[in-house]
Amino acid sequence: MSELEAASEAYRAARQRVQDGLAEVASARADVPKVRERLAAEIVSAYRDGRRVGEIARVTGYGREQVRRILRAGGVESGEAGGG
C-alpha cells in the first residue's frame, strides 16, 4: 500500500469514527430525559425514606437547592415526611 493510499484509508477511518461517535452521542442524549426522570423519582423516594437533602445532594452531585426543587416538583416540600 502506498503512502497516499495509507493516508487516504486513515482519513476515511477517522471520519467513520467521528460518525460513529456522533451516533453514540445522539443515543446518549435521547436517554437523558428518561434517566433524569428516574433519578428525580429516586430522589423523592430517598427523601421519603428518611435521607437528608444534604446526603442526597452529595450522592447525586446536585446542589441542595436543586434537590429541593426536584422534591417540590415531586410533590414533597423539604421538611415534610422525610429527611429534612
N, C-alpha and C positions, 0 to 999 in steps of 0.2 A: 504494500500500500504506500503510495507516495505521501509526502508531507501535506500536499494540498488535499488529498482525499482524507487523510487523518484529521486535519484541521476542520474540514467540512463535516465529517462524521461527529467530531467532538462538539461542534456548534449545534448540529441537529439534536444531539443527545441533551445538551444543555437546555435548548428550547423546550424539549419534551419534558424535562424535569420541572421547568417553570410551569408548563401547562398542568402537569400532574399536581404540583404544589397549589396552583390556583383552584383546582377542583377540590383538593383537600380543605383548603381554607373556606371555600363556599359551603362545603358539607358541615364543617365545624360551626360556621356562622348560623346555619339553619338549625343546628342543635341548641344554640344558646338560649332561645326563649323557653324551650321545654325544660332545660336543665335549671334555668333561673327560677322557673315556677316551682320545680321540685325543691330547690334549696329554700325558697320562701316558705313552702309548706313545712319543711323540716325545721326551720327557724321557729315558726309558730308552735309546732309540736314540742320542740325542745323547751321553749319558754313555758308552755302549759305544764310540762313535766317537771318544772322547777329550776331549770337552768337560768342563770342570771344573764342580763343583757351584756355585761362585760365579757362573760365567758363565751357567749355566742359570737360576739364581735371578734374575740381573739381567734376562735376556731375558724370562722368564715373569712376573716380578713377585712370585713366591713367595719366601719366606724360605729360607735354606739348609736348615733343619731340615725344612721341608715338602718340599723337593726330595728330601732323604734318605728321608723317609717314602715318597714315591712310588717311589723307586728300590727300597726294601725290598719294597714291595708288588708291584713288578715282578720280584722275584726277584734283585735286584742289591744287594749290600752296597757302600756307599761305600768306595772303595779297591780294589775288585775290577775288573779288566778294563775300566778306564775312566779318566776324567779325574782322579778322586780328590778 
